[in-house]
Amino acid sequence: MSMAKSSAFKIRKGQISSFHWVMISFLLLILAGTFLLTLPVCSAEHVHTPFLDCLFEIASAIGTVGLTTGITPLLHTPTKLILIFLMYFGRVGCLTLIYALLPRIKETSRLPMEHINVG
């Protein structure tokens, strides 16, 4: 079966699948984190860090890769905490965190009732 005909990759007009929502959320999180890291306020020396270094650092944190460009020691403590949160978010996953934060809905379960004819 080709990927174009697969139901996982089909997008109906006006609908976005959960797979696409996850990808979009990761992309937006990477872009927002990269924007934060490029701000001069985030670095301890108040210097402008290169965009590609920040993008690599954030994508590595979310992907829990463990690679760095070496700019982490130049960051303020709150910025390091943001990186730690992104590492945790990337490890646990966005859907798990969303389900953990949503209020619980109590559903009452009932046993099925059926009359069985015997004989």
C-alpha positions in Angstrom: 0.0 0.0 0.0 1.4 3.4 -0.9 1.8 6.1 1.6 -0.5 8.4 -0.3 -3.4 5.9 0.0 -2.7 5.2 3.7 -5.4 6.4 6.1 -2.8 7.7 8.6 -1.5 10.3 6.1 -4.9 11.3 4.6 -6.1 14.7 5.6 -9.7 15.5 4.9 -10.6 19.0 4.1 -10.9 20.9 7.3 -9.5 18.1 9.5 -6.0 17.6 11.0 -5.1 14.2 12.4 -3.6 13.7 15.9 -0.2 12.9 14.3 -0.1 16.2 12.6 -1.1 18.0 15.8 1.8 16.4 17.6 4.2 17.4 14.8 2.9 20.9 14.7 3.2 21.2 18.5 6.8 20.0 18.4 7.7 22.4 15.6 6.1 25.3 17.4 7.9 24.4 20.6 11.2 24.2 18.8 10.7 27.6 17.1 9.6 29.3 20.4 12.5 27.9 22.3 14.9 28.9 19.5 13.5 32.4 19.6 14.0 32.6 23.4 17.5 31.4 23.2 18.5 33.9 20.6 17.5 36.8 22.8 20.5 38.6 24.3 18.8 38.6 27.8 19.0 34.8 27.9 22.8 34.6 27.8 24.9 35.4 30.8 27.2 37.7 28.8 24.3 39.4 27.1 25.7 38.5 23.6 23.6 37.4 20.6 23.9 33.7 20.2 23.7 32.4 16.6 20.4 31.2 15.4 21.6 27.8 14.1 23.3 27.1 17.4 20.1 27.9 19.3 18.0 25.8 16.9 20.4 22.8 17.3 20.4 23.2 21.1 16.6 23.3 21.4 16.0 20.5 18.9 18.6 18.4 20.8 16.9 19.1 24.1 13.4 18.2 22.8 14.7 15.1 21.0 16.7 14.1 24.1 19.7 13.5 21.9 22.3 14.7 24.3 24.3 16.8 21.9 25.3 20.4 22.4 27.1 23.2 20.6 28.7 24.4 23.8 26.5 27.5 24.4 24.8 26.0 27.5 27.4 27.3 30.0 26.9 30.8 28.6 23.2 30.8 29.5 21.4 32.2 32.6 20.0 29.8 35.1 16.3 30.4 34.1 17.3 29.7 30.5 18.9 26.4 31.6 15.7 25.6 33.4 13.8 26.1 30.2 16.2 23.7 28.5 15.6 21.2 31.3 11.8 21.5 30.9 12.2 21.0 27.1 14.2 17.8 27.7 11.6 16.5 30.1 8.8 17.5 27.6 10.6 15.7 24.8 11.1 12.6 26.9 7.6 12.3 28.3 5.8 13.6 25.2 3.2 16.2 24.7 0.2 13.9 24.7 1.1 12.3 28.0 1.5 15.8 29.6 -1.8 17.0 28.2 -3.6 13.9 29.5 -2.0 14.4 32.9 -3.1 18.0 33.1 -6.6 17.6 31.9 -9.3 17.1 34.6 -10.4 13.6 35.0 -13.9 12.6 33.8 -15.4 9.9 35.9 -17.2 7.4 33.8 -19.4 4.9 35.4 -19.2 1.4 34.0 -22.0 -1.1 33.8 -21.9 -4.8 33.3 -23.6 -5.8 30.0 -27.1 -7.2 30.5 -28.1 -9.9 28.1 -30.7 -12.7 28.2 -29.2 -15.9 26.9 -31.5 -18.5 25.4 -30.4 -21.9 26.4 -31.7 -25.0 24.6 
